[in-house]
Structure formats: structure tokens, C-alpha cells
Amino acid sequence: MEGHVGTKEDLQMDLSVTLEPEKNWMVWESLTAGTIIGDGFTVVGKADYRGNQSEFYYLKKNGRDYVLKLYYQMPHKEYMDFIKNAGHDNIVEFMENGIYEGERYYEIMRNYENGDLGKTGTPEADYIKKVVVPSVNNGLHYIHENGFLHLDIKPENLFISGEKDRILIGDFGSAALMDGNGYVIVDHKTGRTPEYSLPVKSVYGTIRYAASDDYASFGLVLFRLFTGYSALGGYTSLEEQAKEYFRNGIQIPEHLEENIKKLLKGLLEENEDDRWGYREVKNWCETIRTVKKNGRASFVFGNIEGKPVIVTDEEELAGAIRKYWKYAKNMIKRVEFKDFIRIHRPDCLSEVEKLRYEENTDIAIFKLLYSIKPSREIYFRGHCYASVSEYLDKVSEQEKDAVFLIKKGLFIYYLRKTGVDENQVNIVKQILNETPDVSSAAGIITQKICNAPLELDGKRIETVEVLIDHMTNMEVSDLIKIAENSEVTAWLYKMGLDKKVLRLGERL
């Protein structure tokens, strides 16, 4: 047994209440390759590791890899409901859970190809501070708010997302339901990993656990990640470990950065009432998010090819989105990203908040990009269309992503964000509404908008040279009017002269 349910009324009830107590793992037959379980998941092999409460299998479905956790005993209904409804950016993704052949409870999880923090060596300190710490803190908060303690936080249970920009808490085999006072009270030690558990004192033969114990384990994990060694490792027995801990506590190395030492001391405080929890760690993260690089507040865009990509303003953020589109998909929902926007582009904050709830992340990223830094080029899913004309040519050729943009209204969004005159935008909308075939519509738009000359003071302007001749010897006041004319701006953008537009506006 790995743990007990934390209710004072029922100290003797195990966390994993067995519906058929006469059965144990010795009598269960292993699943064979080819076995179908759940909603079409196929067993491809058995994992070479096994827990005290379950065994693991590798699964396949539609070419994707998953992991099956098949329990020997039946957990509580509250636990099964928690897993069924679990949905958080920092909790492993459960595809489904249920009862296999009416006897054994199972969970199917996504297989994280980047592994866990126990197999990655020592990450860079910046990655730990800006990715690991907020991820685990938010995940623990979610678990505790749902009434559970995890009770086995360790590097091997902290999984790395595909983009390496999030950490996800997994393996809830030791999880226990808290009582009404926020405690789990047991009459024996749980199956927690000693190396990542602060020794606790038994009171009248029982042991009491709280959310602070999960945070102590979190602190021990961070100690290992920041230093490369375990604070409670290397002892020959648990008794020796406990004696040393209660005698000397945990010594934080002096060579660590001051903010790291502050975090570790807070999480590893012996008095659980003074130990840091969600709010204290969240406040610590706030200070880290605004750590300055070259004098400016920075943000970790993502961990790419083993190194964090740090941006310091909207220009660098836009460049990172264009270059690493897929990494931006998870970024938009991160709390620290919202904080970054609040500092650098408060005018975009309300729109960014709405984009966090956009179902299609590609649409959200496109709108984000053209809200914070519009450009003449059209960027989408790694594509770069150098001009509106080039983009419309791709629509005419039925290129999938180009067509997607126009069908989802993103081309109209782009036109408005890049300053195209509203009259021209309405012409485009009318063409799209009246021409169901997007290829034909793209051709008409090209003729009416892209190839249309500029009318200025009754004069037909077809080239930049003609515009310059027209502006020669003008008064400054007239030049300012031209610079502020949205039709002129849109025409210059269309001609691929967006940088000249910016220079013209700055000079005038």
C-alpha cells in the first residue's frame, strides 16, 4: 500500500480501497501485445518498471504513443473522478480512465517523449527558475484546490512538455484525499520517496501530512536541480537520515544566487506553518519574471534545443514567434507571458486575455503577432508571404494555410492591423462575400486592390517616383497630411515600402 485516505474518522481505510481484497498483483495476468483497451488503444508492450500499486504498458493509437497504468486495486471514487476531470497545463494529460474487464482500474496518459526531470541531467538555472518553478507551483495548487495531496513529488514524476516550455506533474499513485482540515492522517508511513520527503515526527502513532509536505518535496527537488546532488541522499538508513535532519537541518550552499537561496530556505523551512506555499512561490516568481536583461524586463519564450530563448520587448517577441511558431502555442496561456505583455504592451492586454481562450491556437498566435508588431509580410505556421500579392497568389493556388487564413477572417484582420484604409477592407469583405470560390476571390482582390493606383489630389499615382515628384516643393503642413493619410499608408504598404512609411512618420 502506498498511502492512506486522510480522514480522522477512518484512519484504517487505505487510499486504494480494494473492492476484492482477496486479490493481489500476483494473480493478475499480464496484458499481451495487440490487446485493445479503452477507446481503441492497442497494447504494444509492457514497461520494464512497476509500482507498488500498478503496472505499466506502452500503447499506440492513430500512430501516437501513450502509457497505460493498470492498477492492482481499485482506488476511491473521489480519486477516479479527479483523474477523469483533471485538466490543467501543469498536470499530465489523461486521455481516459475506467475499469478494464470489470475488475481493474486503469489510466491512459500521453507519453512525453522528452522524459522527466530525473533523466535530463542538471538543467540551466534560468530554465529551472522560469519554467520548472512556476509550472510545479501551479500544478500543486491545482491538486490541492481539488482536495488532494500528491505525496510523491520527485524529479521522476515531473514530465517535460513537447516544447519544453512546461513541466507537468504525473504519477498520482501516492495521492491522498485531504480531510476537512486540509490534512491526510495515516497510522503508518506512506510510499513517499525518502530522498524527496522531509522526515516527519509521529504523534500518538499517527503521521499527519499537509500541502506543506508537497512543497517540502518540491524544495528538495529544486535543491537537487540547482546543486546537482540530493540534500537527503547518501544515508545508509532512514533513521540515520532523520537524525541528521533533526540535528542540523538542511544546509543551503552559499555559492547559490541569493534569490535561489531564498526560495530553497522558504520551501525547506522545518516549521510547516512557516514553510512557503503557493502564494509565496508565486510572489517569488513575480520577481523572477521581471528580472532584467540588458536593463529590460525579460521573458522566457521557450526552451529550444536545450537553451532558453529570452525576449526583452515586443520586437524580440514577434521575431521569436515568426521563427519558432510551434513554441508560441503554449506560451500564450502562461501567466508570465501575460505579465510580460502588461509591462511592455499594456494597450494589448485585454486582447491578449481574450486570445488565451481561443480554441485554435494558430489563430490566437496570428492575432497576437499582428496586435503587438504588425508587418507587411504575412506570417503563419512557419510560412512567410512577402507581400499581399504573393499571399493572394498562394490562395489562388489553393495552398492550404493561405486558404485557411482567408476563410477564418485572418486576412481581413491582417489588413486592419497593418493600417489598410477601411474602404479598401470593406471592398475585400464584399468580394469574399459575393465570391464563394476563394481562388476567384483572390484574383479579383488582386486586380481591384493590389493593382489599383493611388488617387491623390486628383492625380493618379502608379509608382513611388510619381508620388515623390508630386510631393516635391510641398509645404510641411501638406506633407504631414500625406503622411497621415491612411490611403497613402496602405498604398505604400502594398508597394512593399512599410519601412519607408515608418521613417516618413518619424521625420514629420
C-alpha positions in Angstrom: 0.0 0.0 0.0 1.4 3.4 -0.9 -0.8 5.6 1.3 -4.0 6.1 3.3 -7.0 8.3 3.0 -6.7 11.3 5.2 -9.8 11.3 7.3 -9.8 11.3 11.1 -12.9 9.2 11.1 -11.4 6.4 9.2 -7.7 6.1 9.9 -7.7 2.4 8.9 -9.1 2.9 5.4 -6.4 2.5 2.7 -6.0 5.1 -0.1 -6.6 2.3 -2.6 -9.6 0.6 -1.2 -9.7 -2.9 -2.7 -13.2 -3.9 -3.9 -12.0 -7.5 -4.0 -9.4 -7.7 -1.1 -8.6 -11.4 -1.7 -6.9 -10.4 -5.0 -3.4 -9.0 -5.3 -0.9 -8.3 -8.1 0.5 -11.8 -8.0 -2.7 -13.3 -9.6 -3.2 -10.8 -12.3 -2.2 -11.9 -15.8 -0.2 -9.5 -17.9 -1.7 -8.0 -21.0 -0.4 -9.3 -24.3 0.7 -7.2 -27.3 -2.3 -6.5 -29.5 -4.8 -6.2 -26.6 -7.3 -3.4 -27.2 -8.1 -1.3 -24.1 -10.4 1.6 -23.7 -11.3 3.6 -26.8 -9.2 1.8 -29.4 -5.8 1.9 -27.6 -3.6 -1.0 -28.6 -1.0 -2.6 -26.2 2.4 -2.8 -27.9 4.5 -3.9 -24.9 5.0 -4.0 -21.2 7.2 -1.4 -19.5 10.2 -2.6 -17.6 9.1 -0.8 -14.4 6.3 -1.5 -11.9 5.0 0.4 -8.9 3.6 -1.0 -5.7 0.1 -0.3 -6.9 0.2 -0.8 -10.6 1.9 -2.0 -13.7 2.6 0.0 -16.9 2.2 -0.7 -20.6 3.0 1.1 -23.8 0.1 1.8 -26.1 -0.5 3.1 -29.6 -3.4 4.8 -31.2 -3.5 6.6 -34.6 0.3 6.5 -34.7 0.7 8.2 -31.3 2.3 6.9 -28.2 0.6 6.5 -24.8 1.2 4.9 -21.5 -1.3 2.7 -19.6 -1.2 2.5 -15.8 -3.1 -0.7 -14.8 -3.9 -0.8 -11.1 -3.9 -3.9 -8.9 -6.5 -2.5 -6.6 -9.5 -0.2 -7.0 -8.9 3.4 -5.9 -11.6 5.6 -4.3 -14.3 7.1 -6.4 -13.1 10.6 -5.5 -9.7 9.8 -6.9 -11.1 8.3 -10.1 -13.4 11.4 -10.5 -10.4 13.7 -10.0 -8.4 11.9 -12.7 -11.4 11.8 -15.1 -11.9 15.6 -14.8 -8.2 16.6 -14.5 -7.4 19.4 -16.9 -4.5 21.7 -16.3 -1.5 22.9 -18.2 0.8 21.5 -15.5 -0.8 18.1 -15.0 -0.1 15.2 -17.3 -2.8 14.7 -19.9 -5.1 11.8 -19.1 -6.8 10.5 -22.3 -9.2 8.4 -20.4 -9.7 6.2 -17.3 -12.0 3.4 -16.5 -12.4 -0.2 -15.4 -10.8 -2.9 -17.6 -13.0 -6.1 -18.0 -15.0 -5.1 -14.9 -12.1 -5.7 -12.5 -9.1 -3.4 -12.8 -9.0 0.3 -12.8 -6.8 1.9 -15.5 -5.5 5.3 -16.6 -4.2 6.2 -20.1 -1.8 9.1 -20.3 0.1 10.8 -23.1 3.6 9.6 -23.4 6.1 12.5 -23.0 9.0 11.9 -25.4 11.2 14.4 -23.6 11.0 12.3 -20.4 11.1 13.6 -16.9 13.4 15.8 -14.8 15.1 12.7 -13.4 16.6 11.8 -16.7 17.7 15.2 -18.1 20.8 15.9 -16.0 21.1 19.3 -14.5 19.0 22.0 -16.3 20.3 25.6 -16.6 19.4 27.7 -13.6 17.3 30.1 -15.8 15.2 27.3 -17.1 14.6 26.0 -13.5 13.6 29.5 -12.3 11.4 30.5 -15.2 9.9 27.1 -16.3 10.2 24.5 -13.6 9.3 26.6 -10.6 6.1 28.3 -11.9 5.0 25.0 -13.6 5.2 22.8 -10.5 3.8 25.6 -8.2 0.7 26.0 -10.5 0.3 22.2 -10.7 0.5 21.7 -7.0 -2.0 24.5 -6.5 -4.5 22.8 -8.8 -4.1 19.4 -7.0 -4.5 21.0 -3.5 -7.5 23.1 -4.6 -9.2 19.8 -5.7 -8.7 18.3 -2.2 -5.7 16.0 -2.8 -2.1 15.8 -1.7 0.3 14.3 -4.2 2.7 12.9 -1.6 5.4 11.8 -4.1 6.8 14.9 -5.8 10.2 13.9 -7.2 12.1 14.5 -10.5 10.9 11.2 -12.0 7.3 12.4 -11.6 7.8 15.8 -13.3 7.4 15.4 -17.0 8.7 17.8 -19.7 6.3 19.0 -22.4 7.0 18.5 -26.1 8.1 22.2 -26.5 10.0 22.0 -23.2 8.2 25.2 -22.0 6.1 23.5 -19.3 6.6 20.9 -16.6 3.7 18.5 -15.9 3.1 16.6 -12.6 2.3 13.0 -13.0 2.1 9.6 -11.2 -0.6 10.1 -8.6 -0.2 6.6 -7.1 0.5 8.0 -3.7 -2.1 10.8 -3.8 -4.5 11.0 -0.9 -7.7 12.9 -0.2 -7.4 15.6 2.5 -9.9 15.8 5.4 -11.9 18.9 6.2 -8.9 20.5 7.9 -6.6 20.0 5.0 -4.7 17.0 6.4 -4.0 13.4 5.5 -3.6 11.4 8.7 -2.2 7.9 8.5 -1.1 5.3 11.0 2.0 4.3 9.0 4.5 5.8 6.6 3.2 6.2 3.1 5.1 5.1 -0.1 6.8 8.5 -0.4 10.3 8.6 -1.7 12.6 9.3 1.3 15.1 11.3 -0.7 12.5 13.9 -1.6 10.5 13.8 1.7 11.4 15.8 4.8 11.4 13.5 7.9 8.1 13.9 9.9 7.5 13.1 13.5 4.9 10.6 14.6 2.3 11.9 17.1 0.5 9.2 19.1 1.3 6.6 16.5 0.0 8.6 13.5 1.6 10.8 10.9 -0.1 14.0 9.6 0.6 15.3 6.1 -0.5 18.6 4.6 0.1 20.7 1.5 3.3 21.9 3.1 4.8 18.4 2.7 4.3 18.5 -1.0 6.0 21.9 -1.0 8.9 20.5 1.1 9.3 17.7 -1.6 9.2 20.4 -4.2 12.0 22.2 -2.4 14.1 19.1 -2.2 13.6 18.6 -6.0 14.8 22.1 -6.6 17.8 21.6 -4.3 18.8 18.7 -6.5 18.3 20.6 -9.7 20.2 23.7 -8.6 23.1 21.9 -6.9 23.3 18.6 -8.8 23.1 16.5 -5.6 20.4 15.5 -3.1 20.0 17.2 0.3 18.8 14.0 1.9 20.7 11.4 -0.2 23.6 9.2 0.8 22.3 7.9 4.1 22.5 4.2 5.0 19.1 4.2 6.7 16.0 6.3 7.2 16.8 6.5 10.9 20.2 8.0 10.1 18.7 10.4 7.7 16.0 11.6 10.2 18.6 12.0 13.0 20.8 14.1 10.8 17.9 16.2 9.6 16.5 17.0 13.1 20.1 17.7 14.3 21.4 20.0 11.6 18.5 20.7 9.2 19.4 21.2 5.5 22.4 23.4 4.7 21.8 25.6 1.7 25.1 26.1 -0.3 26.4 29.7 -0.1 27.5 29.8 -3.7 23.9 29.8 -5.0 22.3 33.1 -6.1 20.6 35.0 -3.3 17.1 34.6 -4.9 17.6 30.8 -5.2 18.8 30.5 -1.6 15.7 32.5 -0.5 13.4 30.1 -2.4 15.0 27.0 -1.0 15.1 28.3 2.5 11.4 29.1 2.2 10.4 25.7 0.9 12.6 23.7 3.3 11.6 25.6 6.4 11.4 22.9 9.2 8.3 24.6 10.8 5.5 23.7 8.4 3.4 26.7 9.4 6.3 29.0 8.2 7.1 26.9 5.1 6.4 28.5 1.7 3.3 27.5 -0.2 1.6 28.6 -3.4 1.4 32.3 -2.7 4.9 32.7 -1.5 6.3 30.8 -4.5 4.0 32.8 -6.9 5.3 36.1 -5.4 8.9 34.8 -5.8 8.1 34.0 -9.5 6.8 37.5 -10.0 10.2 38.9 -9.0 12.0 36.5 -11.4 9.7 37.3 -14.3 10.8 40.9 -14.2 14.5 40.1 -13.9 16.1 42.4 -16.4 18.3 41.5 -19.3 20.3 44.5 -20.7 18.2 46.7 -18.4 14.8 45.5 -19.7 12.2 43.1 -18.2 12.6 39.7 -19.9 10.5 36.6 -20.6 11.5 33.0 -21.3 9.8 32.4 -24.7 10.7 28.7 -24.6 13.4 26.2 -24.2 14.6 25.4 -27.7 17.3 22.9 -28.5 18.3 22.8 -24.8 18.6 26.5 -24.3 16.1 29.1 -23.1 15.1 31.8 -25.7 14.7 35.0 -23.8 12.9 38.1 -25.2 13.1 41.6 -23.7 10.5 43.5 -25.8 7.7 43.1 -28.3 10.2 43.3 -31.2 12.1 40.3 -29.9 8.8 38.5 -29.0 7.5 39.0 -32.6 10.7 37.7 -34.0 10.6 34.6 -31.8 7.0 33.9 -32.8 7.9 34.1 -36.5 10.9 31.9 -36.1 9.5 29.4 -33.6 5.8 29.3 -34.3 5.0 26.0 -32.7 6.7 27.0 -29.4 4.4 30.0 -29.2 1.3 27.8 -29.0 1.7 27.0 -25.3 3.3 30.4 -24.4 0.1 32.3 -24.9 -1.6 30.7 -21.9 1.3 31.1 -19.5 0.8 33.6 -16.6 4.3 35.0 -17.0 3.5 35.9 -20.7 0.5 37.9 -19.5 2.8 39.7 -17.1 5.3 40.4 -19.9 2.5 42.0 -22.0 1.3 44.0 -19.1 4.8 45.6 -18.8 5.6 46.1 -22.5 2.2 46.4 -24.2 -0.5 47.3 -21.7 -2.6 48.5 -24.6 -2.8 44.9 -25.9 -3.5 43.3 -22.5 -7.3 42.9 -22.9 -7.0 41.5 -26.4 -4.3 39.0 -25.2 -6.5 37.9 -22.4 -9.3 37.0 -24.9 -6.8 35.2 -27.1 -5.9 32.9 -24.2 -9.3 31.3 -24.6 -9.2 31.0 -28.4 -9.8 27.3 -29.2 -7.5 27.3 -32.3 -4.0 28.3 -31.1 -2.8 29.1 -34.6 -5.5 31.7 -34.9 -4.6 33.1 -31.4 -0.9 33.3 -32.3 -1.6 35.1 -35.6 -3.8 37.7 -33.9 -1.2 38.1 -31.2 1.6 38.7 -33.7 -0.3 41.4 -35.6 -1.5 43.0 -32.5 1.9 43.5 -30.9 4.0 44.0 -34.1 2.2 44.3 -37.5 4.4 43.8 -40.5 3.9 43.9 -44.3 4.9 40.3 -44.5 2.2 37.7 -43.6 3.5 35.0 -41.2 1.5 31.9 -40.4 2.5 28.4 -39.2 6.1 28.9 -40.4 5.1 30.4 -43.8 6.2 33.9 -44.8 4.4 35.6 -47.6 6.5 38.6 -48.6 3.5 40.7 -49.7 -0.2 40.8 -50.1 0.2 39.9 -53.8 2.4 36.9 -53.1 -0.1 35.7 -50.4 -3.1 36.1 -52.8 -1.2 34.1 -55.5 -0.9 31.3 -52.9 -4.6 31.5 -52.2 -5.3 31.2 -56.0 -3.1 28.1 -56.0 -5.2 26.7 -53.2 -2.3 26.5 -50.7 -3.9 25.0 -47.5 -2.6 27.5 -45.0 -3.2 30.5 -47.2 -6.8 29.5 -47.8 -7.2 28.8 -44.0 -6.2 32.4 -43.3 -8.8 33.9 -45.7 -11.6 31.6 -44.6 -11.1 32.3 -40.9 -11.2 36.0 -41.4 -7.5 36.4 -40.6 -6.7 38.2 -43.9 -9.2 40.9 -43.0 -7.7 41.0 -39.5 -4.2 41.5 -41.1 -5.4 44.3 -43.4 -6.9 46.3 -40.5 -3.9 45.7 -38.2 -1.5 46.9 -40.9 -3.4 50.2 -41.5 -5.2 49.5 -44.7 -8.0 52.0 -45.4 -11.3 50.8 -44.1 -12.9 51.4 -47.5 -10.5 49.0 -49.1 -11.1 46.5 -46.3 -14.8 46.7 -47.0 -14.2 46.1 -50.7 -12.2 42.9 -49.8 -15.0 41.8 -47.5 -17.6 42.4 -50.2 -15.6 40.4 -52.8 -15.2 37.5 -50.3 -18.9 37.5 -49.5 -20.0 37.6 -53.2 -17.4 35.1 -54.5 -17.7 31.7 -52.7 -14.7 30.4 -54.6 -11.6 31.7 -52.7 -9.3 31.3 -55.7 -11.5 33.5 -57.8 -11.9 36.0 -55.0 -8.2 36.2 -54.6 -7.8 37.1 -58.3 -10.5 39.8 -58.0 -8.9 41.3 -54.9 -5.5 41.4 -56.6 -7.0 43.3 -59.6 -9.0 45.8 -57.5 -6.7 46.4 -54.6 -3.2 45.3 -55.3 -3.0 46.7 -58.8 -5.1 49.8 -58.1 -3.3 53.1 -58.4 -3.4 55.8 -55.7 -5.6 58.8 -56.3 -4.1 61.9 -54.6 -5.3 65.5 -55.1 -6.9 64.4 -58.3 -3.7 62.9 -59.6 -3.2 59.2 -60.5 -0.2 57.8 -58.6 1.0 54.5 -60.0 4.7 54.4 -58.9 6.7 55.7 -56.0 8.6 58.0 -58.3 5.4 59.7 -59.3 4.5 60.2 -55.7 7.9 61.7 -54.9 7.5 64.2 -57.8 4.1 65.1 -56.6 5.4 65.8 -53.1 8.3 67.9 -54.3 8.2 71.6 -53.1 5.1 70.9 -50.9 4.7 72.8 -47.6 5.5 70.9 -44.5 1.8 71.0 -43.4 0.8 69.3 -46.7 3.5 66.7 -46.3 2.1 65.9 -42.8 -1.3 65.5 -44.2 0.0 63.0 -46.8 1.9 61.1 -44.1 -1.3 60.8 -42.0 -3.4 59.8 -45.0 -4.4 56.2 -44.4 -4.9 55.5 -48.1 -1.3 56.6 -48.8 0.0 54.5 -45.9 -2.0 51.4 -47.2 -0.6 52.0 -50.7 3.0 52.2 -49.5 2.5 49.0 -47.5 1.1 47.4 -50.6 4.1 48.5 -52.6 6.4 46.9 -50.0 7.6 50.1 -48.5 6.4 49.7 -44.9 9.8 50.8 -43.5 9.7 54.0 -45.5 6.3 54.6 -44.0 7.7 54.4 -40.5 10.7 56.7 -41.4 8.3 59.2 -43.1 6.1 59.3 -40.0 9.1 59.7 -37.7 10.7 62.6 -39.7 7.4 64.5 -39.9 
